Amino acid sequence: MKRPGLRNALTIDVEDYFQVSAFAPHIARADWPHLACRVEANVERILLLLDQQGIQATFFTLGWIAERYPAMLRRVAAAGHEVASHGHAHLRASQQSRIEFLHDVVLSKTILEQLTGQAVLGYRAPSFSIGAANLWAFDVLREAGYRYSSSIYPIRHDHYGMPDAPRFAWRPRGVQGVLELPVSTVRLGRRNYPAGGGGYFRLLPYPLSRWLLRRINSHDGQAGIFYFHPWELDPGQPRPAGLGWKTRFRHYLNLARMEARLARLTSDFAWDRMDRIFLEGT
């Protein structure tokens, strides 16, 4: 299926519902192995949707998930999608020492490459947790053999964000460093507004999300970068007790509408993998 316009990067952060950072106070990491995983069925739904639309995407995958669902990861790679790293244990980069971060990103890369037989070039920090205070993480990523990152979100947010960072591809540590590819934003006035998916895509009316991405393509002349999670297609997921209203709102809003919105989004724009859009020819 051919669609007009620039190719945009479609990305999926492969983690399960109980691994999101906002649930950390309510679900102990030690309990993860004992919880019923739903990620495999949700990834299968995504693979079916992408196959129907003739799209290949980038799957930023936790090493923890890949170890437990190797056949799922191989199906992702066999379908022609790019497998990239989301770290191993969904630890924020900002909460790790340099040595801990190196161990996490090397372990994840090794697991993903051994399972797929393909080089892993990209990394996305959990919760976009690279910012002004830990730009050293890019030196570690380069040391570990990564070529690009999608870990800085140039917006203001209560949990992450580096609002003064460039909105498009840049190299935080110089020309020989890792390429940073921020999730998409639109600049209106003096502020950046999120335009690249996540909870904002479920919150905003679809025509507004479509307008934002079209503006990036037409006004900025740039490829957009959009992301979502497998659990966002799963309204039947378990709901932990004790969640605050903000967490409930952000996590559960419009889950039942997400799959239909994704079908519209993938039909309305041209999409491809991160590596093909940003690394070819470099």
N, C-alpha and C positions, 0 to 999 in steps of 0.2 A: 504494500500500500504506500503510495507516494503522497507526501504532503508538501505544500509550498513553504518556502522560508528557510531560515537558518536551522541547522540541527541543534537541538537542545539536549542537555545531558539529563537522563532519567536515572535516578539513584535510589537504592533501597537499603536502609540500615537494618540488617538482619539480626534482630534480637527478639526475645519473647517479652510478653507483657509484664512479667514480674521483674524484669531487669532494668526498667526505666529508672532514671536517677530519682525521680520524685517519689518512687515507692520505697526507696532505701530505708526510710525510718520505720516502715511498716512490714517489710519482708526481709528477713535476715538472709544474707548471702549464703550462709551455711544451709539454709532450707532450699535453695535452688534445685539441687539434685533430686529432691523429693516431691517437687511440684510437677503437675501434669503439663508438659510442654504442648503448645498449640502452633508453634512456629512452622512445623513441617507442612501441615495442612494449609496454612495461610500462604506460604511460599508457593505451594502448588497452584493455588488460585491465581497468584501473580504471574506465574509462568504461563498459565493458560491464557490469561488476558494479553500478555505480551506476544505470545505466539499468534493469537487471533489478529492482533494489530500489526504483526510483522516487525516488531521492535526488539532491539537488543539494548540492554541496560547494564548498569554497574551495581553489583551487590556488595556493599560494605558489610562484611560478615564477621561476627565475633568468633574467635577461635574456640571459645567454650561451646558455642552452638555447633561449629563444624566438627568438633571431636565427637559429639553425640549424634549428629545426623550427617555422616559422611556421604551416604547415598544421595541425600538431598543436594548437598553441595556439588557433587559430581553431575547431577542432572542440570543444575544451573550452568555449570561450565560447558557441558555437552550441548546445551541449547545455544551456545555462542555468546553468552553474557560474560562480562568481565567480573572476575572475583577479586575484590579488594579487601583491605583489612579495616575492621572497626575496633582493633585491639583484641586482647584475649578475654578479659574478665569484666569488661565494661567499667573500668576504672577511669575516673577523670584524669586527664593528663596533669591538670593543675593540682592534684592531690598526691602526685607521685614524685619521688626524687628522680634525678637523672638516671641513676642505675636501675631503679624500679621501672621507669618508663622504657628504658632500653630493653630490659628483659621482657616486658609485656609486648612490645611491638615486634621484637624478633621472634618470640614464641608464636604469636598469631601468624606472622608471615610464613614461618616454617611449616606450621600445621596446614595452612591453606595451600601452599605450594606442593606439599607432599600428597595431599588428597586430590588435587586437580592436575598435577603435572605441568602447571603453567606458572610463569613468573607473576608475582604480586607486586604491582607498581604503586598502588594508591593506598592512602590511609585517611580515615576520618576519625577524629577524636570523639569519644563519647561526650554528648552534651556540648559539642563545639568548645571544648575546654582548653584550647590554646589561645592565648591572648598576649597582651603587652608584657605581663609579668613572667611568662615562661616561653619566650620565643626561642630559647635554647632547645626546645623540643624539635625544631626543624633541623638542628645539627645532628640530633640523635636519629631522626628519621633518615637523613642522608647516610649516616654511618651504617644504619641497618639495611640500606639498599633500596629505599623507596625513592620514587621519582616525583611524586606529587602528593599533595595533601588537600583535603577539603574540610578544614578544622577551625577556621576563624569565621564567625558570623558578624559582619559589620553593622550590627544594630545594637540598640539599648534593650537589655532584657534583665530580669531580676536574677537569672541563674548563669548567664553567659553573655558574650558579646564584646566586640572591640569596634565601637561605632566610628572611629576615625581611620580604620584600616581601609585600604583600597577595595572597591566593590568588585573588581575583576582581577584576572590572573596577575599575580606578582610573586616576586621571590624575596621573602623577608630577610634572608641571610646573604643576599648578593647573587650575582649572575650564575655562580656555580652551585647555588643552593637548591633546595627542593622548591618546586613550583606550588604555590598556594592558590587554590581555586575556590573562592568563597561561594556559599549558597547565595542565590540571587536576591537582590534588593532593588528597589526603585528609589531614586533620589527625588524628593519633592521638597522644595524650599531648602532648608538647611539640615534636613533629617533623612536618614535612610529608613525605608519601610520594607518589612519582609515580603518577599514575592516568590519564595522558593519551596513552598510546601509545609509539611508538618502540621501542627495544630491550626495554623493560620488558614491553611487550605480548607480545613473542615469548618472553620469559623466563618470565613468570608463567603458571600454568595459567589457561585461559580463564575458568572460574567465578570466580576471584579478581578478574580484570580486570573482569568483569561486576559483581561485588559493589561494587567501588570506584566505578564510574561510577553505579551505582544509589544509593550512599550520597550522592554529590554531589547527585543529583537530589532525593532524599527527605530526607536529614538536613540538608543545607545549603540545599535549595530553589533550587539554581542550575543553569544549563545547563553541561554539561561541554564541554571543548574537547579533541579527540583529534587526533593527527597521526600520519602515517606517510610513508614515501618509496616511490616507484615501485620502486627496487631491492630493497626488502624482499619483493617478490613474485617475485623472480628468483633461484632457487637455482642456475641455470646460469651466472651471471655469472663473468667471469674473476677469478682470485684472484692478486693481486700477491705476489711473493716477499718474504720478509723481515719479514712482519708479526709483531708480538709476540702472545703468547697472549691478552692482554686484548683487543686489537683484533680478533683473529680471533673470539673468543667473542662480543663485542658485535655484530659485523657479520654473522656467518654463522649464528648460533643460530636454528634453527627457521624458516629462510626457506621451506622446503618446506611448512610448515604455515600460513603467513601468510594466503594467499588464503582458505582455508577458515575461518580465525578471523575474518577481515574479513566474510565472508558471514554468520556468526553474529552478529557485533556489529551489523551494519547491519540485521539482522532483529529484534534484541532491543530496539533503542532507536529513538527518533524523531530524525531528523537534518536539518540545513539548513546554509545558507551562513552564514559569520561576519557579513556585513553585514546580513542579514535578522534575525538573532537579536539583534545588539547595537547596530545603528545606527538601525533603524526607529523613528521617533518622536523622535529626538534632533536 
